[in-house]
Every structure is written in structure tokens, then in C-alpha cells.
């Protein structure tokens, strides 16, 4: 099944991207971060509870997303689990989830993503990102253009995907009705479901999806489809 059966480019007035796993290879990044964590904490065994906190934090956020809770509850949940302060948890999460990964992002960026975003801009199609985590520093580290960044932690959102509020806010920032946008993500159970709840067309990056699901394999494929539709119009 071709992309033309999923996307009607003449109806797309804006494109909204997920970030983690969509703009860059998250599996590659996690391998590199695991190596960084091991190198750091093998020399600091007295701090070994910190990587356990990080892994518990990630699992807890997944559960909170499934239950439709606020993302801010994850920090407090980790603090209760490990009997430590929320401030301590915040500092560890900020270091290992937000800051240290930045230096790896450019080398993990998916091929063709920068060219695809530029092609959208050349056609006056605005772009934005909606992520469960703050994304502006990630865009800089990825070497991608500045664009509106909406995060689950934002006061006007305060919900994790697949709750549709963040996608609705992103559409508002671009001046779109949800039906006029296109959401690009990498997880059908999070990004795809979020888009369906918001009433927005979507595509999922990656292989292994049923042929009836709206998906694509690479940004070069997506760019070729965009160029093909333009030449036919």
C-alpha cells in the first residue's frame, strides 16, 4: 500500500512531528546512553541508585500515559519509591534524560529528515513538534530549524500522549484545524492514537506495521512522495 493512500498533500496545511524516535534513532541513542551510564556509575558505585531511578522514571511515565495522568506525577512517584526528595529526582532526570543525550543527537538523526523539513518550508507548509518531553534544546542539538515546541509538561497541555490535548495545542499554534494537519510519529499506540483522538491525519515511521496502517519507512520516501505529488498537480 503506497503513501498516496494515506496522505493527501493538497489538504495538508501544517506538519507536526513527534521527537524521540521520530526525528532521530532512539534505539541508537539508548545504546550510547547506556554506555555513558555504565562508564559513569561503575566508578561511582555508591550512586548506583540513580540509574535505577532513571529506568523506574521511564516505566512510570508509560503507566501514567496509559492512565491519562499528568506527566508531573512521575517525579513525585519516583521520590516516593526511593524515599528521596523530588528535587533530587528532578536533578538526576534532567542530567540523564534531558542534558547528557544532547551531544549524541546529531549523529543519531534520521537521514533525510532535515531535507524533508526544508521541502515543507519551501512549500510554505509550517511545522511544529509535540513531544512528551521539552524539545527546543533537542532541535538545536539535531541541527534542525527552530519551530514551535509543545511539550506534555506545558501548563496548557499537562497530559501525556495518547491524550490529544498537546496535538490540539500544536494545531492551534500553527493556526490549523486538526483535520488540516499531519502528525508524524513512531508509535501507533501513542502517536497514532493521539492523532486519531484529535481528528488529525498521521503517519508512523518504521517497518513492521500492518499494510493497512498509515506508515512510511524513511524520510527519503516521504520526500519523494511530496515531490511526486507536486509534479502531478
C-alpha positions as a Markdown table, in Angstrom:
| # | Residue | x | y | z |
|---|---|---|---|---|
| 1 | Unk | 0.0 | 0.0 | 0.0 |
| 2 | Unk | 1.5 | 3.3 | -1.1 |
| 3 | Unk | 1.7 | 6.6 | 0.8 |
| 4 | Unk | -0.7 | 8.2 | -1.6 |
| 5 | Unk | -3.4 | 6.1 | 0.1 |
| 6 | Unk | -2.6 | 7.7 | 3.4 |
| 7 | Unk | -1.7 | 11.3 | 2.6 |
| 8 | Unk | -3.5 | 14.0 | 0.6 |
| 9 | Unk | -0.8 | 16.6 | 0.3 |
| 10 | Unk | -3.1 | 19.2 | -1.1 |
| 11 | Unk | -5.1 | 19.1 | 2.1 |
| 12 | Unk | -2.0 | 19.4 | 4.5 |
| 13 | Unk | -1.7 | 22.9 | 5.9 |
| 14 | Unk | 0.9 | 22.0 | 8.6 |
| 15 | Unk | 3.1 | 19.1 | 9.8 |
| 16 | Unk | 3.6 | 18.3 | 13.4 |
| 17 | Unk | 6.4 | 15.9 | 14.5 |
| 18 | Unk | 6.9 | 13.8 | 17.5 |
| 19 | Unk | 10.6 | 14.0 | 18.5 |
| 20 | Unk | 12.0 | 10.9 | 20.3 |
| 21 | Unk | 12.2 | 8.0 | 17.8 |
| 22 | Unk | 10.8 | 10.2 | 15.1 |
| 23 | Unk | 13.4 | 12.8 | 14.3 |
| 24 | Unk | 16.3 | 10.6 | 15.5 |
| 25 | Unk | 17.0 | 6.9 | 16.1 |
| 26 | Unk | 16.1 | 6.3 | 19.7 |
| 27 | Unk | 17.5 | 2.8 | 19.8 |
| 28 | Unk | 20.9 | 4.1 | 18.8 |
| 29 | Unk | 20.7 | 6.9 | 21.3 |
| 30 | Unk | 19.8 | 4.5 | 24.1 |
| 31 | Unk | 22.7 | 2.2 | 23.3 |
| 32 | Unk | 25.1 | 5.2 | 23.6 |
| 33 | Unk | 23.4 | 6.4 | 26.8 |
| 34 | Unk | 23.7 | 3.0 | 28.4 |
| 35 | Unk | 27.4 | 3.0 | 27.7 |
| 36 | Unk | 27.6 | 6.5 | 29.2 |
| 37 | Unk | 25.7 | 5.4 | 32.3 |
| 38 | Unk | 27.9 | 2.4 | 32.8 |
| 39 | Unk | 31.1 | 4.3 | 32.4 |
| 40 | Unk | 29.9 | 7.0 | 34.9 |
| 41 | Unk | 28.5 | 4.8 | 37.6 |
| 42 | Unk | 31.0 | 1.9 | 37.6 |
| 43 | Unk | 33.4 | 4.5 | 39.0 |
| 44 | Unk | 30.7 | 5.7 | 41.5 |
| 45 | Unk | 29.1 | 2.5 | 42.9 |
| 46 | Unk | 27.7 | 4.5 | 45.9 |
| 47 | Unk | 25.4 | 6.3 | 43.4 |
| 48 | Unk | 24.1 | 3.2 | 41.7 |
| 49 | Unk | 20.5 | 4.0 | 42.9 |
| 50 | Unk | 20.5 | 6.9 | 40.3 |
| 51 | Unk | 20.3 | 4.7 | 37.1 |
| 52 | Unk | 17.7 | 2.6 | 38.8 |
| 53 | Unk | 15.7 | 5.8 | 39.4 |
| 54 | Unk | 16.1 | 6.8 | 35.7 |
| 55 | Unk | 14.7 | 3.4 | 34.5 |
| 56 | Unk | 11.9 | 3.5 | 37.0 |
| 57 | Unk | 11.0 | 7.0 | 35.9 |
| 58 | Unk | 10.7 | 5.9 | 32.3 |
| 59 | Unk | 8.5 | 3.0 | 33.2 |
| 60 | Unk | 6.3 | 5.1 | 35.4 |
| 61 | Unk | 5.7 | 7.7 | 32.7 |
| 62 | Unk | 4.5 | 4.9 | 30.4 |
| 63 | Unk | 2.0 | 3.8 | 33.0 |
| 64 | Unk | 0.9 | 7.4 | 33.7 |
| 65 | Unk | 0.4 | 7.9 | 30.0 |
| 66 | Unk | -1.8 | 4.8 | 29.8 |
| 67 | Unk | -3.9 | 6.1 | 32.7 |
| 68 | Unk | -4.2 | 9.7 | 31.3 |
| 69 | Unk | -2.3 | 11.3 | 34.2 |
| 70 | Unk | -0.2 | 14.4 | 34.4 |
| 71 | Unk | 3.5 | 14.0 | 33.5 |
| 72 | Unk | 4.5 | 15.9 | 36.6 |
| 73 | Unk | 3.3 | 12.9 | 38.7 |
| 74 | Unk | 6.3 | 10.8 | 37.6 |
| 75 | Unk | 8.8 | 12.8 | 39.6 |
| 76 | Unk | 6.8 | 12.5 | 42.8 |
| 77 | Unk | 6.3 | 8.8 | 42.1 |
| 78 | Unk | 10.0 | 8.2 | 41.9 |
| 79 | Unk | 10.6 | 10.2 | 45.0 |
| 80 | Unk | 8.1 | 8.1 | 47.0 |
| 81 | Unk | 9.5 | 4.9 | 45.6 |
| 82 | Unk | 13.1 | 5.7 | 46.6 |
| 83 | Unk | 12.3 | 7.8 | 49.6 |
| 84 | Unk | 14.2 | 10.8 | 48.4 |
| 85 | Unk | 13.3 | 14.4 | 47.6 |
| 86 | Unk | 11.6 | 15.4 | 44.4 |
| 87 | Unk | 14.3 | 18.0 | 43.8 |
| 88 | Unk | 16.9 | 15.2 | 43.8 |
| 89 | Unk | 14.9 | 13.2 | 41.3 |
| 90 | Unk | 14.5 | 16.2 | 39.1 |
| 91 | Unk | 18.2 | 16.9 | 39.0 |
| 92 | Unk | 19.0 | 13.3 | 38.0 |
| 93 | Unk | 16.3 | 13.1 | 35.4 |
| 94 | Unk | 17.4 | 16.5 | 33.9 |
| 95 | Unk | 21.0 | 15.3 | 33.7 |
| 96 | Unk | 20.5 | 11.9 | 32.2 |
| 97 | Unk | 17.2 | 12.3 | 30.3 |
| 98 | Unk | 17.5 | 15.9 | 29.1 |
| 99 | Unk | 21.1 | 17.1 | 29.0 |
| 100 | Unk | 23.6 | 14.3 | 28.5 |
| 101 | Unk | 21.8 | 12.8 | 25.5 |
| 102 | Unk | 22.1 | 16.1 | 23.6 |
| 103 | Unk | 25.7 | 15.5 | 22.4 |
| 104 | Unk | 24.7 | 12.3 | 20.7 |
| 105 | Unk | 21.6 | 13.5 | 18.9 |
| 106 | Unk | 23.1 | 14.9 | 15.7 |
| 107 | Unk | 24.8 | 11.6 | 14.9 |
| 108 | Unk | 21.5 | 9.7 | 15.6 |
| 109 | Unk | 19.4 | 12.0 | 13.4 |
| 110 | Unk | 17.4 | 10.1 | 10.7 |
| 111 | Unk | 18.7 | 10.5 | 7.2 |
| 112 | Unk | 16.5 | 12.8 | 5.1 |
| 113 | Unk | 14.6 | 14.5 | 8.0 |
| 114 | Unk | 16.3 | 17.9 | 7.5 |
| 115 | Unk | 15.7 | 17.8 | 3.8 |
| 116 | Unk | 12.1 | 16.9 | 4.3 |
| 117 | Unk | 11.5 | 19.7 | 6.7 |
| 118 | Unk | 13.2 | 22.1 | 4.3 |
| 119 | Unk | 11.0 | 20.9 | 1.5 |
| 120 | Unk | 7.9 | 21.6 | 3.6 |
| 121 | Unk | 9.2 | 25.1 | 4.3 |
| 122 | Unk | 9.9 | 25.7 | 0.6 |
| 123 | Unk | 6.2 | 24.9 | 0.0 |
| 124 | Unk | 5.1 | 27.3 | 2.8 |
| 125 | Unk | 3.9 | 24.4 | 5.0 |
| 126 | Unk | 4.6 | 25.3 | 8.6 |
| 127 | Unk | 6.0 | 22.8 | 11.1 |
| 128 | Unk | 5.9 | 22.2 | 14.8 |
| 129 | Unk | 6.9 | 19.5 | 17.3 |
| 130 | Unk | 4.8 | 17.9 | 20.1 |
| 131 | Unk | 6.7 | 15.7 | 22.5 |
| 132 | Unk | 6.2 | 14.2 | 25.9 |
| 133 | Unk | 9.5 | 15.9 | 26.9 |
| 134 | Unk | 10.7 | 19.5 | 26.3 |
| 135 | Unk | 12.2 | 19.6 | 22.8 |
| 136 | Unk | 13.7 | 23.0 | 22.0 |
| 137 | Unk | 17.3 | 22.1 | 23.0 |
| 138 | Unk | 16.9 | 18.8 | 21.1 |
| 139 | Unk | 16.1 | 20.7 | 17.9 |
| 140 | Unk | 19.2 | 22.7 | 18.3 |
| 141 | Unk | 21.3 | 19.7 | 19.0 |
| 142 | Unk | 19.8 | 17.9 | 16.0 |
| 143 | Unk | 20.7 | 20.8 | 13.8 |
| 144 | Unk | 17.0 | 21.3 | 12.7 |
| 145 | Unk | 15.2 | 24.6 | 12.2 |
| 146 | Unk | 13.5 | 26.4 | 15.0 |
| 147 | Unk | 9.8 | 25.8 | 15.2 |
| 148 | Unk | 7.0 | 25.9 | 17.8 |
| 149 | Unk | 7.7 | 23.3 | 20.5 |
| 150 | Unk | 4.8 | 21.9 | 22.6 |
| 151 | Unk | 5.6 | 19.5 | 25.5 |
| 152 | Unk | 3.4 | 17.4 | 27.7 |
| 153 | Unk | 4.7 | 19.4 | 30.7 |
| 154 | Unk | 3.4 | 22.7 | 29.4 |
| 155 | Unk | 0.7 | 24.2 | 31.6 |
| 156 | Unk | -1.7 | 24.4 | 28.7 |
| 157 | Unk | -1.2 | 20.7 | 28.0 |
| 158 | Unk | -0.3 | 18.8 | 31.2 |
| 159 | Unk | -1.1 | 15.4 | 29.7 |
| 160 | Unk | 1.0 | 12.7 | 28.1 |
| 161 | Unk | 0.2 | 11.0 | 24.8 |
| 162 | Unk | -2.1 | 9.5 | 23.7 |
| 163 | Unk | -4.2 | 12.2 | 25.3 |
| 164 | Unk | -4.9 | 14.6 | 22.4 |
| 165 | Unk | -4.5 | 17.9 | 24.2 |
| 166 | Unk | -0.9 | 18.5 | 23.2 |
| 167 | Unk | -1.7 | 17.9 | 19.5 |
| 168 | Unk | -4.6 | 20.2 | 19.7 |
| 169 | Unk | -2.4 | 23.0 | 21.1 |
| 170 | Unk | 0.2 | 22.4 | 18.4 |
| 171 | Unk | -2.5 | 22.8 | 15.7 |
| 172 | Unk | -3.7 | 26.0 | 17.4 |
| 173 | Unk | -0.1 | 27.3 | 17.4 |
| 174 | Unk | 0.0 | 26.7 | 13.6 |
| 175 | Unk | -3.4 | 28.2 | 13.0 |
| 176 | Unk | -4.9 | 24.9 | 11.8 |
| 177 | Unk | -7.9 | 22.8 | 12.3 |
| 178 | Unk | -6.7 | 19.3 | 13.4 |
| 179 | Unk | -8.1 | 17.9 | 10.1 |
| 180 | Unk | -5.7 | 20.2 | 8.2 |
| 181 | Unk | -2.6 | 18.9 | 9.9 |
| 182 | Unk | -0.4 | 15.8 | 9.6 |
| 183 | Unk | 1.2 | 14.2 | 12.7 |
| 184 | Unk | 4.3 | 12.2 | 12.2 |
| 185 | Unk | 5.3 | 9.8 | 15.0 |
| 186 | Unk | 6.9 | 6.4 | 15.6 |
| 187 | Unk | 4.5 | 4.6 | 17.9 |
| 188 | Unk | 1.0 | 3.8 | 16.8 |
| 189 | Unk | -0.2 | 3.1 | 20.4 |
| 190 | Unk | 1.0 | 6.6 | 21.4 |
| 191 | Unk | 1.3 | 8.9 | 18.4 |
| 192 | Unk | -1.3 | 7.2 | 16.2 |
| 193 | Unk | -3.9 | 7.0 | 18.9 |
| 194 | Unk | -3.2 | 10.6 | 19.9 |
| 195 | Unk | -3.8 | 11.8 | 16.3 |
| 196 | Unk | -7.0 | 9.7 | 16.0 |
| 197 | Unk | -8.3 | 11.2 | 19.2 |
| 198 | Unk | -7.5 | 14.7 | 17.9 |
| 199 | Unk | -9.0 | 14.0 | 14.5 |
| 200 | Unk | -5.7 | 14.6 | 12.7 |
| 201 | Unk | -4.2 | 12.5 | 9.8 |
| 202 | Unk | -1.0 | 10.8 | 10.8 |
| 203 | Unk | 1.9 | 8.7 | 9.7 |
| 204 | Unk | 4.1 | 6.3 | 11.7 |
| 205 | Unk | 7.8 | 5.9 | 10.9 |
| 206 | Unk | 9.0 | 2.3 | 10.9 |
| 207 | Unk | 8.7 | -1.1 | 9.5 |
| 208 | Unk | 6.6 | -4.0 | 10.8 |
| 209 | Unk | 3.3 | -2.2 | 10.6 |
| 210 | Unk | 0.3 | -3.8 | 9.1 |
| 211 | Unk | -0.1 | -2.6 | 5.5 |
| 212 | Unk | -3.5 | -1.0 | 6.4 |
| 213 | Unk | -1.8 | 1.2 | 8.9 |
| 214 | Unk | -0.6 | 4.7 | 7.7 |
| 215 | Unk | 3.2 | 4.3 | 7.8 |
| 216 | Unk | 6.4 | 5.1 | 5.9 |
| 217 | Unk | 9.9 | 3.6 | 6.0 |
| 218 | Unk | 12.2 | 6.6 | 5.6 |
| 219 | Unk | 12.2 | 10.4 | 5.2 |
| 220 | Unk | 13.6 | 10.0 | 1.7 |
| 221 | Unk | 10.5 | 8.0 | 0.8 |
| 222 | Unk | 8.3 | 10.7 | 2.3 |
| 223 | Unk | 10.2 | 13.5 | 0.4 |
| 224 | Unk | 9.9 | 11.6 | -2.9 |
| 225 | Unk | 6.1 | 11.3 | -2.3 |
| 226 | Unk | 5.8 | 15.0 | -1.6 |
| 227 | Unk | 7.8 | 15.8 | -4.8 |
| 228 | Unk | 5.8 | 13.4 | -6.9 |
| 229 | Unk | 2.5 | 14.9 | -5.7 |
| 230 | Unk | 3.8 | 18.4 | -6.6 |
| 231 | Unk | 4.8 | 17.3 | -10.1 |
| 232 | Unk | 1.4 | 15.8 | -10.7 |
| 233 | Unk | -0.5 | 18.9 | -9.6 |
